[in-house]
Amino acid sequence: MARLSKSRRKTTLLPLDDTLFAAKQRKPVPHEFVLDAIASLSPRTRPMFGCLAVYVQDKVQDKIVLILRDKPNQTADNGVWLATTEEHHQSLRREFPNMRSIKVLGRKVTGWQVLPADAHDFEEAALHACELILAGDPRIGKVPGARRASKSGTKKAAKSSKPAKAPKKTAKARKLQRGL
Protein backbone atom coordinates (compact mmCIF):
# COMPACT_ATOMS: atom_id res chain seq x y z
CA MET A 1 0.00 0.00 0.00
CA ALA A 2 1.33 3.38 -0.94
CA ARG A 3 2.10 5.76 1.80
CA LEU A 4 0.22 9.05 1.62
CA SER A 5 2.34 12.05 2.14
CA LYS A 6 1.11 14.71 4.49
CA SER A 7 0.59 18.03 2.90
CA ARG A 8 2.56 20.69 4.65
CA ARG A 9 1.50 24.23 4.34
CA LYS A 10 3.91 27.01 4.84
CA THR A 11 2.62 29.03 7.70
CA THR A 12 4.09 32.14 9.07
CA LEU A 13 3.77 32.79 12.74
CA LEU A 14 2.40 36.17 13.54
CA PRO A 15 3.25 37.86 16.80
CA LEU A 16 0.40 37.62 19.26
CA ASP A 17 -1.36 40.87 19.89
CA ASP A 18 -1.58 41.33 23.65
CA THR A 19 -4.75 43.38 23.29
CA LEU A 20 -6.58 40.30 22.02
CA PHE A 21 -5.89 38.46 25.23
CA ALA A 22 -6.17 41.31 27.68
CA ALA A 23 -8.91 40.93 30.26
CA LYS A 24 -11.92 43.12 29.69
CA GLN A 25 -11.53 46.18 31.84
CA ARG A 26 -14.32 46.76 34.27
CA LYS A 27 -16.12 50.05 34.30
CA PRO A 28 -15.30 52.16 37.33
CA VAL A 29 -17.88 51.94 40.09
CA PRO A 30 -20.02 55.08 39.93
CA HIS A 31 -20.26 57.04 43.19
CA GLU A 32 -18.11 54.51 45.01
CA PHE A 33 -18.28 56.50 48.24
CA VAL A 34 -21.86 55.16 48.62
CA LEU A 35 -20.61 51.56 48.79
CA ASP A 36 -17.95 52.62 51.28
CA ALA A 37 -20.63 54.20 53.48
CA ILE A 38 -22.71 50.99 53.68
CA ALA A 39 -19.76 48.58 53.71
CA SER A 40 -20.72 47.25 57.15
CA LEU A 41 -23.85 45.71 55.51
CA SER A 42 -21.64 43.80 53.02
CA PRO A 43 -23.49 45.12 49.98
CA ARG A 44 -23.57 43.06 46.80
CA THR A 45 -23.67 44.63 43.37
CA ARG A 46 -24.95 43.53 39.98
CA PRO A 47 -25.05 45.32 36.66
CA MET A 48 -28.54 46.49 35.76
CA PHE A 49 -29.63 48.76 32.89
CA GLY A 50 -26.00 49.77 32.31
CA CYS A 51 -25.82 50.92 35.94
CA LEU A 52 -24.85 49.20 39.18
CA ALA A 53 -27.60 47.80 41.41
CA VAL A 54 -26.82 47.57 45.14
CA TYR A 55 -28.34 44.84 47.31
CA VAL A 56 -28.17 44.29 51.07
CA GLN A 57 -29.36 41.40 53.22
CA ASP A 58 -32.75 42.06 54.83
CA LYS A 59 -33.59 39.50 57.51
CA VAL A 60 -33.74 36.41 55.30
CA GLN A 61 -33.44 37.69 51.75
CA ASP A 62 -31.67 40.26 49.65
CA LYS A 63 -33.33 43.53 48.87
CA ILE A 64 -32.33 46.10 46.30
CA VAL A 65 -31.72 49.48 47.90
CA LEU A 66 -29.93 51.63 45.33
CA ILE A 67 -28.80 51.90 41.76
CA LEU A 68 -25.64 53.89 41.07
CA ARG A 69 -25.65 55.62 37.69
CA ASP A 70 -23.03 57.72 35.93
CA LYS A 71 -23.45 57.66 32.15
CA PRO A 72 -21.35 60.26 30.35
CA ASN A 73 -23.64 60.53 27.29
CA GLN A 74 -26.99 60.51 29.11
CA THR A 75 -26.49 62.59 32.22
CA ALA A 76 -30.10 63.53 33.03
CA ASP A 77 -30.62 60.73 35.57
CA ASN A 78 -27.07 60.28 36.85
CA GLY A 79 -26.82 59.95 40.59
CA VAL A 80 -28.12 57.56 43.21
CA TRP A 81 -31.47 55.92 42.53
CA LEU A 82 -33.48 55.02 45.62
CA ALA A 83 -35.61 51.87 45.61
CA THR A 84 -38.79 52.97 47.34
CA THR A 85 -42.53 53.04 46.79
CA GLU A 86 -44.84 55.87 45.81
CA GLU A 87 -46.34 56.00 49.29
CA HIS A 88 -42.95 57.06 50.72
CA HIS A 89 -42.16 59.80 48.19
CA GLN A 90 -43.62 62.65 50.23
CA SER A 91 -41.82 61.77 53.47
CA LEU A 92 -38.54 61.15 51.67
CA ARG A 93 -38.85 64.43 49.75
CA ARG A 94 -38.88 66.26 53.11
CA GLU A 95 -35.45 64.73 53.82
CA PHE A 96 -34.20 64.99 50.21
CA PRO A 97 -35.57 68.21 48.67
CA ASN A 98 -33.73 67.56 45.36
CA MET A 99 -35.08 64.01 44.99
CA ARG A 100 -37.20 63.55 41.87
CA SER A 101 -38.68 60.94 39.56
CA ILE A 102 -36.40 59.31 37.03
CA LYS A 103 -36.85 60.74 33.54
CA VAL A 104 -35.66 57.68 31.58
CA LEU A 105 -38.46 55.62 33.15
CA GLY A 106 -41.11 57.80 31.48
CA ARG A 107 -43.84 60.06 32.79
CA LYS A 108 -45.47 57.46 35.01
CA VAL A 109 -44.50 57.82 38.67
CA THR A 110 -42.58 54.74 39.77
CA GLY A 111 -41.14 53.62 43.05
CA TRP A 112 -37.68 54.63 41.91
CA GLN A 113 -36.49 58.13 42.76
CA VAL A 114 -33.13 59.77 42.00
CA LEU A 115 -30.81 61.91 44.04
CA PRO A 116 -29.36 63.77 41.04
CA ALA A 117 -25.57 63.94 40.77
CA ASP A 118 -25.75 67.54 39.57
CA ALA A 119 -27.56 68.76 42.71
CA HIS A 120 -25.50 71.02 44.96
CA ASP A 121 -26.05 68.68 47.95
CA PHE A 122 -25.61 65.38 46.09
CA GLU A 123 -22.90 63.79 48.25
CA GLU A 124 -24.55 64.93 51.47
CA ALA A 125 -27.93 63.55 50.33
CA ALA A 126 -26.41 60.26 49.14
CA LEU A 127 -24.63 59.79 52.48
CA HIS A 128 -27.87 60.56 54.34
CA ALA A 129 -29.60 57.86 52.25
CA CYS A 130 -26.83 55.48 53.32
CA GLU A 131 -27.48 56.38 56.97
CA LEU A 132 -31.16 55.52 56.49
CA ILE A 133 -30.23 52.19 54.90
CA LEU A 134 -27.83 51.40 57.76
CA ALA A 135 -30.63 52.21 60.23
CA GLY A 136 -32.97 49.80 58.39
CA ASP A 137 -35.40 52.53 57.30
CA PRO A 138 -38.33 50.66 55.68
CA ARG A 139 -38.86 53.45 53.11
CA ILE A 140 -35.72 52.45 51.18
CA GLY A 141 -35.36 49.00 49.67
CA LYS A 142 -37.48 46.49 47.81
CA VAL A 143 -37.39 42.72 47.78
CA PRO A 144 -37.19 41.86 44.09
CA GLY A 145 -40.16 39.89 42.84
CA ALA A 146 -39.96 36.86 40.62
CA ARG A 147 -38.72 37.69 37.15
CA ARG A 148 -41.45 38.24 34.62
CA ALA A 149 -41.55 35.97 31.61
CA SER A 150 -40.82 37.56 28.27
CA LYS A 151 -43.76 38.23 25.97
CA SER A 152 -42.81 35.27 23.83
CA GLY A 153 -42.61 33.16 26.98
CA THR A 154 -46.12 34.16 28.02
CA LYS A 155 -47.42 33.37 24.55
CA LYS A 156 -45.86 29.92 24.77
CA ALA A 157 -47.37 29.43 28.21
CA ALA A 158 -50.78 30.49 26.91
CA LYS A 159 -50.50 28.07 24.01
CA SER A 160 -49.41 25.23 26.24
CA SER A 161 -52.48 25.65 28.45
CA LYS A 162 -54.75 24.74 25.51
CA PRO A 163 -55.44 21.07 24.86
CA ALA A 164 -53.22 19.66 22.14
CA LYS A 165 -54.87 18.84 18.82
CA ALA A 166 -54.72 15.28 17.63
CA PRO A 167 -52.47 14.87 14.62
CA LYS A 168 -54.20 14.52 11.24
CA LYS A 169 -54.62 10.97 10.10
CA THR A 170 -53.20 9.81 6.82
CA ALA A 171 -55.43 8.39 4.10
CA LYS A 172 -54.10 4.91 4.87
CA ALA A 173 -54.94 5.28 8.58
CA ARG A 174 -58.48 6.46 7.74
CA LYS A 175 -59.01 3.45 5.47
CA LEU A 176 -57.80 1.11 8.20
CA GLN A 177 -60.09 2.72 10.72
CA ARG A 178 -63.13 2.26 8.40
CA GLY A 179 -62.14 -1.34 7.90
CA LEU A 180 -61.44 -1.10 4.21
Helices and strands as residue ranges (DSSP letters): H 18-21, H 32-37, G 39-41, E 44-48, E 51-58, E 61-69, E 79-83, G 86-88, H 89-95, E 100-101, G 103-105, E 112-116, H 122-134, H 151-160, H 171-178
